[in-house]
Amino acid sequence: MGENTTDSPNTKSSSKAAYATRGNSHYDLLSALMAVVVVISGIGAAKGVTVGFVITDAAFFLFPLAYILGDIITELYGPRAARRAILTSFALNIFAVLCYAIIIWLPGFNDDYGIAKQNALELAIGPVWQIVLASLCGFLAGQTLNSFIVSRMKRRTGEPGVIARLFTSSGMGELVDTIIFCTIAAPVLGITTVGQWLNYTAFGFLYKVIVQYAAIPVTAYVIARLKKAEPSYQEALTRIA
């Protein structure tokens, strides 16, 4: 709450400084991490990458983290809080795209270095809006399904079954997300054939699911620790006991 202060010792009236309480929630930190991952992924995914015969994008190693954070938020705070984190992440991503457009539009120096930098910026962040559009469609659909499955299974089983919820939701959410995202993003990366699209989509799905499944023990451990450290969660457990 606020702290009482006075303008000066000689004033007869005093003013009170009011502040909203931040609470003890970890939600703000988890939401901020998700937003950072989503925004950076929008930049990285604009670059196509080939590793041997595999076709992917430069954000492939980042995006599973968004789903892991989504699982943690849904398990701790529920589907409504998860939707808020998802929508906030993409609102910030859209804001970033608008900033990129302004950065490109602003007139730069006319020397050779300035012109080269302008061209580089146009190539690097110019097409990011298309990647963000692909991410928006794919991630909103996939993460919404992911959150829905986690919350519905939790309603049926209660506290037990965290591992089962994470296994079931991860595969379904990632499948929907990857198909939508890769279909929209493929032309931006220069993917023009069905074979290349299948390669890009299959690797993206398999990689994301493998990473999420491999991380499930750690995710479940983090969830358990946060549940114990979150006073509001402990209060909720007491109410339903």
Buried (B, 14 or more C-beta within 10 A) or exposed (E): EEEEEEEEEEEEEEEEEEEEEEEEBBBEEBBBBBBBBBBBBBBBBBBBBEEEEBBBBBBBEBBBBBBBBBBBBBBBBBBEBBBBBBEBBBEBBBEBBEEBBEEBEEEBEEEEEEEEEBEEBEEBBBBBBBBBBBBBBBBBBBBBBBBBBBBBBBEEEEEEBBEEBBBBBBBBBBBBBBBBBBBBBBEBBEBEEEEBBEBBBBBBBEBBBEBBBEBBEEBBEBBEEBBEEBEEBEEEEEEEE
